[in-house]
Amino acid sequence: MEQHGLLSSPLDVSRPLAAGLLQIRAVLLRPQQPFTWSSGWKSPMYCDNRLILSYPVVREWVLRGMRSVVETYCPGVDLIAGAATGGIAHAAMLADRLGLASGYVRSSTKSHGTQRLVEGRTAPGMRAVVIEDTLSTGRSAYDAAAALQAEGVDVLAVLTIFSYDFAVARQRALDTGIPAYRLLAFDTLVEVAVEQGYVRPEEVELLLAWRRQPERYGTEPAS
């Protein structure tokens, strides 16, 4: 495993992908005016990878990188499963390119009808890869993996477009034994952002301090 406990794509699309995400404003960097996440955490950046769906060139980088991970590290995979909601479209596109079944895992059990949590056909012994658009704490991706495992599915990997590389996500990968692959790591995104003028060099330490202790960012001085 890599130093962060998170793995990279064998086809390195990280730098063109970083440039693309910054250009289409899927990633916004605002160290001096932090965003507030739904968790209440303050953040100097915001990532909305749903915007990728509107840009075919960036979308192609994502599909190439994801395909390389699946074909290299996930032999015998039967199912590409998206974590709701951000991973669903990317899972469907990747499954189509690979000629595999696709499905998705809801964030909570459907309250009517069949009351399903996992949508799409599953069967004990199937092998799946979980797709997430962004990996922060890893909770939604690994909850999706657990839901598939409850139906007897063997989850080979979690695969995401971008990862903040938080320690808590690394620990989930280690605790569950399900590796997490990302096409774009936090450090590479910051490097490209500095090179292209999206963030000033003197603001890099603010970004790194946030990555080290995201739950404390904005509540006390950076250490």
N, C-alpha and C positions, 0 to 999 in steps of 0.2 A: 504494500500500500504506500501511497505517497505520504509526504510529511503531514498533510492536513487530514489524512484518513479518508480522503475523497479522491476519486480516480478521474483521469482525463481520457478523452477520445483518442483512439489510435490515429485517426485522421485529424490533424491539428487545424481546426477552423477557428481557433480562439481569437486571433487578432482581426481578421476580416469580420468576424461576428461582432466583436467589441466595437469596431468602427461603425458597423451597420446599426447596432442598437443605439449608439450615441447619436448617429445622424438622424434616425427616424424618431428620436426622443422617446424610445422605449425605456431608456435609462436617463434619469435626471439627477444631476449632482448639485447639491445645495448645502455645502458644509456650514455656511453662516446662517442659514434659515432652515432648520431641520423640519422635515415632514413628520407627521404623527401617524403611526400605523394603527390598525384596528386593535392591536394588543395593548396600545398605550405607549409603546416604545417610541422614542424620538430617533429619527434617522436622517443622516445627511444625504441620503440618496433614495430614489424611488424607482422601482423596476416594474414595468407593465408589458410583459412579453406577449400579451394578446395583440398588441400592435403589429407584431411580426406577420400575422395573417394577412395584412393589407399590403405587404411588400414582398413580391415573389423572389427577388434576389436574396434577401436576408432569409426568407423561408427555405430557400434551396440550401444555404449553408447549414441551417439547422438539420434538414433532412439528411444531408450527406454525412454530417458528424454523427447523428444518431444511428444511421444505418451502419456505420463503421463499428460502433460499439456493439450493436446487436450481433452483427455477423462475426465479429472477432471474439467476443467474450460470452455470448449467450447461445451456445449451440442447442439445437432442439427446441427453441422457443416456439410456442403455439399461439400465444395471445399477447397483443400489445394493448395494455390497459391504461387509460388516462385517469389521473386523479382530478376530481371535479374542483373547479371548472376549468382551470387554466391548461390542464394537460390533455383535455378531451380531443380538441381539434388536431393537435400535434400527433397524438396517438393514432387517430384515424388516418392521417396522411401517411405516417410511417408504415402502418399496417398495410395500406394500399400499395405502397412502393415495394414492400417485401412479400406481398401476396399472402398475408397472414390475417387471422381473425382479429377483430378489434372490439373493445368494450370500454366501460368506464366504471369507476367507483364513486358513488355519491358521498357527499360530506356527512350525510345522516340518512337513516332509513326512510324510504318513501312512505308518506303517511296515509296513502290510500292504495287501492288496487292490490297489486301483488306484494307491496311493502318490501320491495327489493332494495338492497344496499349496493350490490354488484349488478350492473346492467350488461347484457350480452351473455352468450353461452359460456358456461364454465363446467368443468368436470374434474373429479379427482384425478391427479396425475398430470394434468396440463401444466405447462411451463409458461410463465408470464414475465414480462418486463413492465414495470410501472413507469409511466411518463408523467413528469411534473414540469411546469414551465419555469418555475423559480424555486430554488431550495433555500429556505431561510432556517427555521428551526428543524425542518424535516418532518414535522408532525403530520401534515396532511398526506405526504407521500408514504410514510411508514404506517399510518392508519389504513391507507388504501391497501398496502401490502398485507397487513394483518387481516383485512376483510377477505382478500383473495385466499389467504392461507386457511381461513376458517371454512372455505368451500373446498379444501383439499388441493388447491393450486400451489405449485412450487414456484415461488417468486425468485427469479434469478438475479434481478438487479433493479435498482431505482435509477432512472436516467432523466436528467434535467438539462435545460438550456443554460441556465446561469445559476451559480451558487455563491452566496455570501461567505461561504466557508466558515460558518460559526462552529465553535467547539461542540455545541449541543447536537448539531447535525452529524458531525463526525462521530460522536459517541453513539448516536442511534444506529449508524452503520455498523459500528463495532459490536454493539450489544445484540443486534438482531442477526448479525452474520450476513446481511444482505448488502452487497457493495453498492455505493452510490457513485455514479459517473456524471460528470458535468462537462459540457462543451466549452464553457467559459468560466474561469476562476476569477475570484475577486481581485487578486493582485494584478492579473493581466488586464482586466478592465480599467483599473486605476492607472496602470502604466500608459495605456493607449489614450485615456482621457487627458493625462498630463501632456503627452506628446502632441495631441491635437487641440489643446487649449481649452478643453471643457472644464478644467479645474487647475488652479495655480499650484505650483510645486510646494509652496508653503502650507497648502491646505491638506496635503497628503497625510500628515500625522493625525489630523482630525479624523480622516477616514479610517486610518489604521486603529486609532484608539476606539472608535465605534465598533469595528470588527472584533476587537479583543473583548469588549464588555458592552454589548449593545443595550442591555437592560439598564445600564447606568448612564448612557450617553445623554447629555443635555440636562442632567440633574446635578452634576458636579464637574469640576474642572478635569480636563483630560490629563491622564497620568503619562 
